[in-house]
Amino acid sequence: MKGINVEVKPSGTGCVECLKNGTWWFHLRRCAECGHIGCCDTSPERHATQHFHQTGHPIIQSFEPDEDWFWDFTKGSAVNGPLLASPHNHPLAQSVPGPEGAVPSDWMDLLNQD
């Protein structure tokens, strides 16, 4: 399927840009084409969507435990996808939101609601 590479591993266990910038995320998304881990649209920075706009990589998969859904930005809808290379989610011990130590106490008030 165009936009999916089943062999590429995730770029890490947290949002690449949030870790670099010292910011925080709510939930994580994995680019199905290159493995980039970015934060969801409810997160303050929306790095997974920014990655799509910068690269054109159209499909993401949830990187949350017990979630295996895919989203196609070009269709604006959920799509089916194959099993990607492991790991399939961030470590279970990892804080949500994360990363631990970077999440403000009023984080719920800072989530994007649109």
C-alpha distances in whole Angstrom, upper triangle without the diagonal:
4,6,6,8,10,13,14,17,18,21,23,25,26,25,25,27,29,30,31,33,35,33,32,29,28,25,22,18,16,14,10,10,14,15,18,20,21,23,23,24,27,28,30,28,25,23,20,20,22,19,17,19,20,17,15,12,11,10,13,14,17,19,22,24,23,20,16,15,12,13,12,14,14,14,17,16,14,11,10,8,9,12,12,15,18,20,18,21,24,27,29,32,31,33,31,31,31,32,36,38,37,36,39,41,41,37,36,38,36,33,31,31,30
4,6,8,11,14,14,17,18,20,23,25,25,24,23,25,28,29,29,31,33,32,31,28,28,25,22,18,15,12,10,8,12,14,16,19,20,22,22,23,26,27,29,27,23,21,18,18,19,17,14,16,17,14,11,9,9,9,12,14,18,20,23,25,25,22,18,17,13,13,11,13,12,13,15,15,15,12,12,11,12,15,14,16,20,21,20,22,25,28,30,33,31,33,31,31,31,32,35,38,36,36,38,41,40,36,36,37,35,32,30,30,29
4,7,10,12,12,14,15,16,19,21,21,20,20,21,24,25,25,27,29,28,27,24,24,21,18,15,12,9,7,5,9,11,13,15,16,19,18,20,23,23,25,23,20,18,14,14,16,13,11,14,14,11,9,6,6,6,9,11,15,17,20,22,23,19,16,15,11,11,9,11,11,12,14,14,14,12,12,10,12,14,12,15,18,19,17,19,21,25,27,30,28,29,28,28,27,28,32,34,32,32,35,37,36,33,33,34,31,28,27,28,26
4,6,9,9,12,13,15,18,19,20,19,19,21,24,25,25,27,29,28,27,24,24,21,17,14,11,8,5,4,8,9,12,14,16,19,19,21,24,24,26,24,21,19,15,16,18,15,13,16,17,13,12,9,9,7,9,10,14,15,18,20,20,17,14,13,10,11,11,13,13,15,16,16,14,12,11,8,8,10,8,11,14,16,14,17,19,23,25,28,26,28,26,27,26,27,30,33,31,31,34,37,36,32,33,34,32,29,27,29,27
4,6,6,9,11,13,16,18,20,19,19,22,24,24,25,27,29,28,27,25,25,22,18,15,12,9,6,5,7,8,12,14,17,20,20,23,26,25,28,25,22,20,17,18,19,16,15,18,18,15,14,11,12,10,11,12,15,15,19,20,21,19,15,16,13,15,14,16,17,18,20,19,17,15,14,10,9,10,7,9,12,14,14,16,19,22,24,27,26,28,27,27,27,27,30,33,32,32,35,38,38,34,34,36,34,31,30,31,30
4,6,8,11,14,16,18,20,20,20,23,25,25,26,29,30,29,28,25,25,22,18,15,12,11,7,8,9,9,13,15,18,21,21,24,26,26,29,27,24,22,18,20,22,18,18,21,21,18,18,14,14,12,12,12,15,14,18,18,19,17,14,15,13,15,16,18,19,20,21,20,18,15,13,9,7,7,4,6,9,12,11,15,17,20,22,25,24,27,26,27,26,27,30,33,32,32,35,38,38,34,34,37,34,31,31,32,31
4,6,10,12,15,17,19,20,19,23,25,24,25,28,29,29,28,26,26,23,19,17,13,12,10,9,9,9,13,15,19,22,23,26,28,27,30,28,25,22,20,22,23,19,19,23,22,19,19,15,17,15,15,14,17,16,19,20,20,19,16,18,16,18,19,21,22,24,25,24,21,19,17,13,11,10,7,5,9,11,12,15,18,20,22,25,24,27,27,28,26,26,29,32,31,32,36,38,39,35,35,38,35,33,32,34,33
4,7,9,12,14,16,17,16,19,21,21,21,24,26,26,25,23,24,21,17,14,11,10,8,7,6,6,10,12,15,19,20,23,26,25,27,24,22,19,17,19,20,16,17,20,19,16,17,13,15,14,13,13,15,14,17,19,20,19,16,17,16,17,18,19,21,23,23,23,21,19,18,14,13,11,8,6,9,10,11,14,15,18,21,23,22,25,24,25,24,23,26,29,28,29,33,35,36,32,33,35,32,30,30,32,31
4,6,8,11,13,14,14,17,19,18,19,22,23,23,22,20,21,18,15,13,10,10,9,10,8,6,9,10,14,17,19,22,24,23,25,23,21,18,16,19,20,16,17,21,20,17,19,15,17,15,13,12,14,12,15,16,18,17,15,17,16,18,19,20,23,24,24,24,21,20,19,15,14,12,8,5,6,7,9,11,12,14,18,20,18,21,21,22,21,20,23,26,25,26,30,32,33,29,31,33,30,28,28,30,30
4,5,8,9,10,10,14,15,15,16,19,20,20,18,17,18,15,11,10,7,8,9,10,8,4,6,6,10,13,15,19,21,19,21,19,18,15,13,16,17,14,15,19,18,16,18,14,16,14,11,11,11,9,12,14,16,15,14,16,15,16,18,19,21,23,23,22,20,19,19,16,15,13,9,8,8,7,8,9,9,12,15,17,15,18,18,19,17,17,20,23,22,23,26,29,29,26,27,29,27,24,25,27,27
4,7,8,9,8,11,13,12,13,16,17,17,17,16,18,15,12,11,8,9,11,11,8,5,5,6,9,13,16,19,21,19,20,18,17,13,12,16,16,13,15,18,17,15,17,15,17,15,13,13,14,11,14,17,19,18,17,19,17,18,19,20,22,25,24,24,22,22,22,19,18,17,13,11,11,10,12,11,11,13,17,18,16,18,18,18,16,15,19,21,20,21,25,28,28,25,27,29,26,24,24,27,27
4,6,8,7,11,12,10,12,15,15,16,15,14,16,14,11,11,10,12,14,15,12,8,8,7,10,12,15,19,20,18,20,18,17,14,14,17,17,15,18,20,19,18,20,18,20,18,15,14,14,11,13,15,18,17,17,19,19,20,21,22,25,27,26,25,24,24,23,21,20,18,14,13,11,9,11,10,8,10,14,15,12,15,16,16,13,12,15,18,17,19,22,25,26,23,25,27,24,23,24,26,27
4,7,9,12,11,10,13,15,15,15,13,12,13,11,9,10,10,13,15,17,14,11,10,7,10,11,14,18,18,16,18,17,16,14,14,18,18,16,19,22,21,20,22,19,21,18,15,14,12,9,10,12,15,15,16,18,18,19,22,22,26,27,26,25,23,23,23,21,20,18,15,14,12,9,10,8,5,7,10,11,9,11,12,13,10,10,12,15,15,16,20,22,23,20,22,25,22,21,22,25,26
4,6,9,8,7,10,12,12,11,9,8,10,9,7,9,10,13,15,17,15,12,10,6,7,8,11,15,15,13,15,13,13,11,11,15,15,14,17,20,19,19,21,19,20,18,15,14,12,9,11,13,17,16,17,18,18,19,21,21,24,26,24,24,23,23,24,22,22,20,17,16,15,12,12,10,7,9,12,12,9,10,11,10,8,7,11,13,12,13,17,19,20,17,19,21,19,17,19,22,23
4,6,5,6,9,10,10,9,8,7,10,9,7,8,9,11,15,16,14,11,8,5,4,6,9,12,13,10,12,10,10,8,8,12,12,11,14,16,16,16,18,16,18,16,13,13,12,10,12,15,18,17,18,18,17,17,19,18,22,24,22,22,21,22,23,22,22,21,18,18,17,15,14,12,10,13,15,16,12,13,12,11,9,9,13,15,12,13,16,19,20,16,18,20,17,16,17,20,21
4,6,5,6,9,10,10,10,10,13,13,10,11,11,12,15,15,13,11,7,6,6,9,12,15,16,13,14,11,12,8,10,13,12,10,14,16,14,15,17,16,18,17,15,15,15,13,15,18,21,20,20,21,19,19,20,20,23,25,24,24,24,24,25,23,24,22,19,18,18,16,16,15,13,15,18,18,15,16,16,15,12,11,15,16,14,16,19,22,23,19,21,23,20,19,19,22,23
4,5,5,6,8,8,9,10,13,13,12,12,13,14,17,18,15,14,10,9,7,9,12,14,15,12,12,9,10,7,10,12,10,10,14,15,13,15,17,17,19,18,16,17,17,15,18,21,24,22,23,22,21,20,21,20,23,25,23,25,24,26,27,25,26,25,22,22,21,20,20,18,16,18,21,21,17,17,17,15,13,12,15,16,13,15,17,21,21,18,20,21,18,17,17,21,21
4,5,5,6,5,6,7,11,12,11,13,14,16,19,20,18,16,12,10,8,8,11,13,14,10,10,8,10,8,11,13,12,13,16,17,16,18,20,19,21,20,17,18,17,15,16,20,23,21,23,23,22,21,23,21,24,27,24,25,25,27,28,26,27,26,23,23,22,20,20,17,15,17,19,18,15,14,14,12,9,9,12,13,10,11,14,17,17,14,17,18,15,15,16,19,20
4,6,5,6,7,9,13,14,12,14,15,17,20,21,18,16,13,11,10,11,14,17,17,13,13,12,13,11,13,16,15,15,18,20,18,20,22,21,23,22,19,20,18,16,17,20,23,22,24,24,23,23,25,24,27,29,27,28,27,29,29,28,28,26,23,22,21,19,19,17,14,16,18,17,14,14,14,13,10,8,11,11,9,12,15,18,19,17,19,21,18,18,19,23,24
4,6,8,10,12,16,17,15,16,17,18,21,21,18,17,13,12,12,13,16,18,19,15,15,12,14,12,14,17,15,15,18,19,17,19,22,21,23,23,21,22,21,19,20,23,27,25,26,27,25,25,26,25,27,30,28,30,29,30,31,29,30,28,25,24,23,21,22,20,17,19,22,21,17,17,18,16,13,11,14,14,12,15,17,21,22,19,22,23,20,20,21,24,25
4,5,9,11,15,17,16,18,19,20,23,23,21,19,16,14,13,13,16,17,18,14,13,10,13,11,15,17,15,15,19,19,18,20,23,22,24,24,22,23,22,20,21,24,28,27,28,28,26,26,27,25,28,30,28,30,30,31,33,31,32,31,28,27,26,24,24,22,19,21,23,22,18,18,18,16,13,12,14,14,11,13,15,18,19,17,20,20,17,18,19,22,24
4,7,10,14,16,16,18,19,21,25,25,23,21,17,15,14,13,16,18,18,14,12,11,14,13,16,19,17,18,21,22,21,23,25,25,26,26,23,24,22,20,21,23,27,26,27,28,27,27,28,27,30,32,30,31,30,32,33,32,33,31,28,28,26,24,24,21,18,19,21,20,16,15,16,14,11,9,11,10,7,10,12,15,17,15,18,19,16,17,18,22,24
4,7,11,13,13,16,18,20,23,24,22,20,17,14,12,11,13,14,14,10,9,8,11,11,14,16,15,16,20,20,20,22,24,23,24,24,21,22,20,18,19,22,25,24,25,25,25,24,26,24,27,29,27,28,28,30,31,30,31,30,27,27,26,23,23,20,17,19,20,19,16,14,13,11,9,8,11,10,6,8,10,13,14,11,15,15,12,13,15,18,20
4,7,10,11,14,16,18,22,24,22,19,16,13,11,9,11,12,11,8,8,8,10,11,13,15,15,16,19,20,20,22,24,23,24,22,19,19,17,15,15,18,21,20,22,23,23,22,24,23,26,28,25,26,25,27,29,28,29,28,25,25,24,21,20,17,15,16,17,16,13,11,10,7,6,6,9,9,6,6,8,12,12,9,12,13,11,11,13,16,18
4,6,7,10,13,16,19,21,20,17,14,11,9,6,7,9,8,5,7,8,8,9,11,13,14,15,17,19,19,21,22,21,21,19,16,16,13,12,12,15,18,17,19,19,19,18,21,20,23,25,22,22,22,24,25,24,26,25,22,23,21,19,18,15,12,15,16,15,12,10,8,6,6,7,10,12,9,8,11,13,13,9,11,13,10,9,11,14,16
4,7,10,14,17,19,22,21,18,16,13,10,7,7,9,7,5,8,10,10,11,12,14,15,17,18,20,21,22,23,21,21,19,16,15,12,11,10,13,16,15,17,17,18,17,20,19,23,24,21,21,20,22,24,23,25,24,22,23,21,19,17,14,12,14,14,15,12,10,6,4,7,9,11,13,11,9,11,13,13,9,9,12,10,8,10,12,15
4,7,10,14,16,19,18,16,14,10,9,6,5,9,8,7,11,11,10,11,10,13,15,15,16,19,20,21,21,19,18,16,13,11,8,8,7,10,13,11,13,13,14,14,17,17,21,21,19,18,17,19,20,20,21,20,18,20,18,16,14,11,10,13,13,14,11,10,7,7,8,10,13,16,14,12,15,17,16,13,13,15,14,11,12,14,15
4,7,10,13,15,15,12,10,7,6,5,6,9,10,9,12,12,10,9,8,11,13,13,14,17,18,18,18,16,16,14,10,9,6,5,6,10,13,11,12,12,12,13,15,16,19,20,18,18,16,18,18,17,19,17,15,16,15,13,11,9,8,11,13,14,11,11,9,9,9,11,14,17,15,14,17,20,19,16,16,19,16,14,14,16,17
4,7,9,12,12,9,8,6,5,6,6,9,11,11,14,13,10,9,6,9,12,10,11,15,15,15,15,13,12,10,6,6,5,5,8,11,13,10,10,10,9,10,12,12,16,17,15,15,13,15,15,14,16,15,13,14,14,13,10,9,10,14,15,17,15,15,13,13,13,14,18,20,19,18,21,23,23,19,19,21,19,16,16,17,18
4,6,9,8,6,6,5,6,9,10,13,15,14,17,15,12,11,8,11,12,10,11,14,15,14,14,11,11,9,5,5,6,6,9,12,14,12,11,11,9,10,12,13,16,17,16,16,14,14,15,13,13,13,10,11,12,11,9,9,10,14,16,18,16,17,16,16,16,16,20,22,21,21,24,26,26,22,23,25,22,20,19,21,21
4,5,6,5,5,6,8,11,11,14,17,16,18,16,13,11,7,10,11,8,8,12,12,10,11,7,8,6,4,6,9,9,13,16,17,15,13,12,10,10,10,11,13,15,15,15,14,14,14,12,13,13,10,12,13,13,12,12,14,17,20,22,20,21,19,19,19,19,23,25,23,23,26,29,29,25,25,27,24,22,21,22,22
4,6,6,8,10,12,14,14,17,20,19,22,20,17,15,11,13,15,12,11,14,15,12,12,8,8,6,5,6,10,10,14,16,17,14,12,11,8,10,10,12,14,15,15,15,13,12,12,9,10,10,8,10,12,13,11,13,15,18,21,23,21,23,22,22,22,22,26,28,27,27,30,32,32,28,28,30,28,25,24,25,24
4,6,8,11,13,16,17,19,22,22,24,21,18,15,12,14,15,11,10,14,13,10,10,6,8,7,8,10,13,14,18,20,21,18,15,15,12,12,12,13,14,16,17,17,16,14,14,12,12,13,10,11,14,15,14,16,18,21,24,26,24,26,25,25,24,24,28,30,28,29,32,34,34,30,31,32,30,27,26,27,26
4,6,9,12,15,17,19,22,21,23,20,17,14,12,14,14,10,11,14,13,10,11,8,11,10,10,12,14,14,17,20,21,19,17,17,14,15,14,15,17,19,20,20,19,18,18,15,15,14,11,11,13,14,14,15,16,20,23,25,22,24,23,23,22,22,26,28,26,27,30,33,33,29,30,32,29,26,26,28,27
4,6,9,13,15,18,20,19,21,18,16,13,11,14,14,11,12,15,14,12,13,10,12,10,9,10,11,10,14,16,18,16,15,15,13,14,15,16,18,20,20,20,18,17,17,14,14,13,9,9,11,11,11,12,13,16,19,21,19,21,20,20,19,19,22,25,23,24,27,30,30,27,28,30,27,24,24,26,26
4,6,10,12,15,18,16,18,15,13,10,8,11,11,8,10,13,12,11,13,10,12,11,9,11,12,11,14,17,19,17,16,16,14,14,15,15,18,20,19,20,19,19,19,17,17,16,13,13,13,13,13,13,13,16,19,21,18,19,18,18,17,17,20,22,20,21,24,27,27,24,25,27,24,22,21,24,24
4,7,10,13,15,13,15,13,11,8,7,11,11,9,11,14,14,13,15,12,14,12,9,10,10,8,11,14,17,15,15,15,14,14,16,15,19,21,19,20,18,19,19,17,18,16,13,13,13,12,11,10,10,13,16,17,14,16,15,14,13,13,17,19,17,18,21,24,24,20,22,24,21,19,19,21,22
4,7,10,12,10,12,9,7,5,4,8,9,8,10,12,12,13,14,13,13,12,9,10,10,9,12,15,18,16,16,15,14,14,15,14,17,19,18,18,18,19,20,19,20,19,16,17,17,15,14,12,12,15,17,18,15,15,14,13,12,13,16,18,16,16,19,22,21,18,19,21,17,15,15,18,18
4,7,8,6,8,7,5,5,5,8,9,10,12,14,15,16,17,15,15,14,11,11,10,9,11,15,17,15,16,15,14,14,16,15,18,20,17,18,17,19,21,20,21,21,18,19,19,17,15,13,12,15,17,18,14,14,11,10,10,11,15,17,14,13,16,19,18,14,15,17,14,12,12,14,15
4,5,5,9,8,5,7,6,7,10,11,12,14,16,16,17,15,14,13,10,10,9,10,11,14,16,13,15,13,13,11,14,13,16,17,15,15,15,17,19,19,21,20,19,20,20,18,16,14,14,17,18,19,16,15,12,11,12,14,17,19,17,15,17,19,18,14,14,16,13,10,10,12,12
4,5,7,8,5,8,7,7,10,12,12,13,15,17,17,16,15,14,12,13,12,13,14,18,19,16,17,15,14,12,14,12,16,16,13,14,15,18,20,21,23,23,22,24,24,22,19,17,17,21,21,23,19,18,15,13,15,17,19,21,18,16,18,20,18,14,14,15,12,9,7,9,9
4,6,8,7,10,11,11,13,15,16,17,19,21,21,20,19,17,15,15,13,14,14,17,19,16,18,16,16,15,17,15,19,19,16,17,17,20,22,23,25,25,24,25,25,23,20,18,17,20,20,21,18,16,13,11,13,15,18,19,17,14,15,17,15,11,10,11,9,5,5,6,8
4,6,6,8,10,11,12,14,16,17,18,20,20,20,19,18,15,16,14,14,14,17,19,17,19,18,18,17,19,17,21,22,18,19,19,22,24,24,26,25,24,25,24,22,20,17,16,19,19,20,16,14,11,9,10,12,15,16,13,11,12,15,13,9,10,11,8,6,6,9,11
4,6,9,11,12,12,15,16,17,18,20,21,21,21,20,18,19,17,17,17,21,23,21,23,22,21,19,21,19,22,23,20,22,22,25,27,27,29,29,27,28,27,25,23,20,19,22,22,22,19,17,14,11,12,13,16,16,13,11,12,14,12,9,10,10,7,6,6,10,11
4,6,9,9,9,11,13,14,14,17,18,18,18,18,16,18,17,17,18,21,24,21,22,21,20,18,19,17,20,22,19,21,22,24,26,26,28,27,25,26,26,24,22,20,19,21,23,23,19,18,16,13,13,14,17,17,14,13,14,17,16,13,14,14,10,10,9,13,13
4,6,6,6,9,10,11,13,15,15,15,15,15,13,14,14,14,16,19,21,19,19,18,17,14,15,13,17,18,16,17,18,20,23,22,24,24,22,24,24,22,20,18,17,21,22,23,19,18,16,14,14,15,18,20,16,15,17,20,18,15,15,16,12,10,9,12,12
4,5,5,6,9,10,10,12,13,13,14,14,12,14,13,13,15,19,22,19,19,18,16,15,15,13,17,19,17,18,19,20,22,21,23,23,20,21,21,20,19,17,16,20,21,22,19,18,16,15,14,15,18,19,16,16,18,21,20,17,18,19,15,14,13,16,15
4,5,5,7,9,10,11,11,10,10,10,8,10,10,11,14,17,19,16,16,15,13,11,12,10,14,16,14,15,15,17,18,18,19,19,17,18,19,18,16,15,15,19,21,22,19,19,17,15,15,16,20,22,19,18,21,24,23,19,20,21,18,15,14,16,16
4,5,5,6,9,10,10,10,9,10,9,12,13,14,16,20,22,18,18,16,13,11,11,8,11,14,12,14,15,16,19,18,21,22,20,21,22,21,19,18,19,22,24,25,22,22,19,18,18,19,23,24,21,21,22,25,24,20,20,21,18,15,13,15,14
4,5,5,6,9,10,10,11,13,12,15,16,17,19,23,25,22,21,19,17,14,14,11,13,16,15,17,18,20,22,21,23,24,22,23,24,23,21,20,20,24,26,27,23,23,21,19,19,19,23,24,21,21,22,25,24,21,22,22,18,17,15,17,16
4,5,5,6,8,8,9,11,10,13,14,15,18,22,23,21,20,18,15,14,13,11,13,16,15,17,18,19,20,19,21,21,19,20,21,20,19,18,19,22,25,26,23,23,21,20,19,19,23,25,22,22,24,27,26,23,24,25,21,19,18,20,19
4,6,5,5,5,6,8,9,12,14,16,19,22,24,20,19,17,14,11,10,8,9,13,12,14,15,16,18,17,19,20,18,20,22,21,20,20,20,24,26,28,25,25,23,22,22,22,26,28,25,25,27,30,28,25,25,26,23,20,18,20,18
4,6,6,8,9,12,12,16,18,19,22,26,27,24,23,20,17,14,12,9,10,14,13,16,18,19,21,21,23,24,22,24,25,25,23,23,23,27,29,31,28,27,25,24,24,24,28,29,26,26,28,30,29,26,26,26,23,21,18,20,18
4,6,8,11,13,14,17,19,20,23,27,28,25,24,22,19,17,15,13,13,17,17,19,21,21,23,22,24,25,22,23,25,24,24,23,23,27,30,31,28,28,26,25,24,24,28,29,26,26,28,31,30,27,28,28,24,23,21,23,21
4,5,9,11,12,16,18,19,22,26,27,24,22,21,17,16,14,12,13,16,17,19,20,19,21,20,21,22,19,21,23,23,22,22,23,26,29,31,28,28,27,26,25,25,29,30,27,28,30,33,32,29,30,30,27,25,23,25,23
4,6,9,11,15,18,19,23,26,27,23,21,19,16,14,11,9,9,13,14,16,17,17,19,18,20,21,19,21,23,23,22,23,24,28,30,32,29,30,28,27,26,27,30,32,29,29,32,35,33,30,30,31,28,25,23,25,22
4,6,8,12,15,16,20,23,24,20,18,16,13,11,9,9,9,12,13,15,15,14,16,14,16,18,15,17,19,20,18,19,21,24,27,29,26,27,25,25,24,25,29,31,28,28,31,34,33,29,29,30,27,25,23,24,23
4,7,11,14,16,19,22,22,19,16,14,10,8,6,5,6,9,10,11,12,11,13,12,15,17,15,18,20,20,18,19,21,25,27,29,27,27,25,25,25,26,29,32,29,29,31,33,32,29,28,30,27,24,22,23,21
4,7,10,13,16,18,19,15,13,10,7,6,5,6,8,10,10,10,9,9,10,9,12,13,12,15,17,17,15,16,18,22,24,26,24,25,23,23,23,24,27,30,28,27,30,32,31,27,27,29,26,23,21,22,20
4,7,9,12,15,15,12,10,9,6,5,7,8,11,12,11,11,10,10,11,10,12,13,11,14,15,15,12,13,15,18,20,23,20,21,19,19,19,20,24,27,25,24,27,29,28,24,24,26,23,20,19,20,19
4,6,9,11,12,9,7,6,4,6,9,11,14,14,13,12,10,10,10,9,10,10,9,12,13,12,9,10,12,16,17,20,18,19,17,18,18,20,23,26,24,23,26,28,27,24,23,26,24,20,19,20,20
4,5,8,9,6,6,6,7,8,12,13,17,17,15,14,11,12,12,11,13,12,11,13,13,12,8,8,10,13,14,17,15,16,14,14,15,17,20,23,21,20,23,25,24,21,20,23,21,18,18,18,19
4,7,9,7,8,9,10,12,15,16,20,20,19,17,15,15,15,14,14,12,11,12,11,9,6,4,6,10,11,14,12,13,12,13,13,14,17,20,19,19,22,24,24,20,20,23,21,18,19,20,21
4,6,6,8,10,12,14,17,18,22,22,20,18,16,17,17,16,16,14,14,15,13,11,8,5,6,9,9,12,10,11,9,11,12,14,16,19,19,17,21,22,22,18,18,21,20,17,18,19,21
4,6,8,11,14,16,20,22,25,25,23,21,18,19,18,17,17,14,14,15,12,10,8,5,7,8,7,11,11,12,11,13,14,16,17,21,21,20,23,23,24,21,20,24,23,20,21,22,24
4,7,10,13,16,19,22,25,24,22,20,16,17,16,15,15,13,14,16,14,12,9,8,11,12,10,14,14,15,14,16,17,19,21,24,24,23,26,26,26,23,22,26,25,22,23,23,24
4,6,9,12,16,18,21,20,19,16,13,14,13,13,13,12,13,15,14,13,9,8,11,13,13,16,16,16,14,16,17,19,21,25,24,23,25,26,26,23,21,25,24,20,21,21,22
4,7,10,14,16,19,18,17,14,11,11,9,9,10,9,10,12,12,12,8,9,12,15,15,19,18,19,17,19,20,22,24,27,26,25,28,29,29,25,24,27,26,23,22,23,23
4,7,10,13,16,15,14,11,7,8,7,8,10,10,11,15,15,15,11,12,15,18,18,21,20,21,18,19,21,23,25,28,27,26,28,30,29,25,24,26,25,21,21,21,20
4,7,10,12,12,11,9,6,5,6,6,9,11,11,14,16,15,12,13,16,19,20,23,22,22,20,21,22,23,26,29,28,26,29,31,30,26,25,27,25,22,20,21,20
4,6,9,8,7,6,4,6,8,9,13,14,14,17,19,18,15,16,18,22,22,25,23,24,21,21,22,24,27,30,27,26,28,30,29,25,24,26,24,20,18,18,17
4,6,5,6,6,6,6,9,10,14,16,15,19,21,21,18,19,21,25,26,29,26,27,24,24,25,26,30,32,30,29,31,33,31,28,27,28,26,22,20,20,18
4,6,5,7,9,10,13,14,17,19,18,21,23,23,20,20,22,26,27,29,27,27,24,23,24,26,29,31,29,27,29,32,30,26,26,26,24,21,18,18,16
4,6,8,10,11,14,15,18,21,20,23,25,25,23,24,25,29,31,33,31,31,28,27,28,29,33,35,32,31,33,35,33,30,29,30,27,24,21,21,19
4,5,8,9,12,14,18,20,20,24,26,26,23,24,26,30,31,34,31,31,28,28,29,31,34,36,34,32,34,36,34,30,29,30,28,25,22,21,19
4,7,9,13,15,19,21,21,24,26,26,22,23,25,28,29,31,29,29,26,25,26,28,31,34,31,29,31,33,30,27,26,26,24,21,18,18,15
4,6,10,13,16,19,19,23,24,24,21,21,23,27,27,30,28,28,25,25,26,28,31,34,31,30,31,33,31,27,26,27,25,22,19,18,16
4,7,10,13,15,16,20,21,21,18,18,21,24,24,28,26,26,23,23,25,27,30,33,31,29,31,32,31,27,26,27,26,22,20,19,18
4,6,10,13,14,18,20,20,17,18,21,25,25,29,27,28,25,26,27,29,32,34,33,31,34,35,34,30,29,31,29,25,23,23,21
4,7,10,12,16,18,19,15,17,21,24,24,28,27,28,26,26,28,29,32,35,34,32,35,36,35,32,31,33,31,27,26,26,25
4,7,8,12,15,16,13,15,19,22,23,26,25,27,25,26,26,28,31,34,33,32,35,36,36,32,31,33,32,28,27,27,26
4,6,10,12,14,12,15,18,21,22,26,25,27,26,27,27,28,31,34,33,33,36,38,37,34,33,35,34,30,29,30,29
4,7,9,10,9,12,16,18,19,23,22,25,24,25,25,26,29,32,31,31,34,36,36,32,32,35,33,30,29,30,30
4,6,8,7,11,14,16,18,21,21,23,22,24,23,24,27,30,29,29,32,34,35,31,31,34,32,29,28,29,29
4,6,7,11,13,15,17,20,20,23,23,24,23,23,26,29,28,29,32,35,35,31,32,35,33,30,30,31,31
3,5,8,10,12,14,17,17,20,20,22,21,21,23,26,26,27,30,32,33,30,30,33,31,29,29,31,31
4,6,7,9,11,14,14,17,17,19,18,18,20,24,24,24,28,29,31,27,28,31,29,27,27,29,30
4,7,9,11,14,14,16,16,18,17,18,20,24,24,23,27,29,29,26,26,29,27,24,25,26,27
4,6,8,11,10,13,12,14,14,15,17,20,20,20,23,25,26,22,22,26,24,21,22,24,25
4,6,8,7,10,10,12,11,11,13,17,17,17,20,22,23,20,21,24,22,20,22,23,25
4,5,5,9,10,13,11,12,13,16,17,17,21,22,24,21,22,25,24,22,24,26,28
4,5,8,9,12,12,13,13,17,18,17,21,21,23,20,21,25,24,22,24,26,28
4,6,9,12,11,11,10,14,16,16,19,19,22,19,20,24,23,22,25,26,29
4,7,9,7,7,8,11,13,13,16,17,19,17,18,21,20,19,22,24,26
4,6,5,6,6,9,10,9,13,14,16,13,14,18,17,16,19,21,24
3,5,7,8,11,11,9,12,13,14,11,12,15,14,13,16,17,20
4,7,8,10,9,7,10,11,12,8,10,13,12,11,13,16,18
3,5,8,7,6,10,12,13,10,12,15,14,13,16,18,21
4,6,6,7,10,13,15,12,15,17,15,15,18,21,23
4,6,6,10,12,14,12,15,18,16,17,20,22,25
4,6,8,10,13,12,15,17,16,17,20,23,26
4,6,10,12,10,14,15,13,15,17,21,23
4,7,8,7,10,12,10,12,15,18,21
4,5,5,9,10,9,11,15,17,21
4,6,8,9,10,12,16,18,21
4,6,6,7,10,13,15,18
4,5,5,7,10,13,16
4,5,6,9,10,14
4,6,9,10,13
4,7,9,12
4,6,9
4,6
4
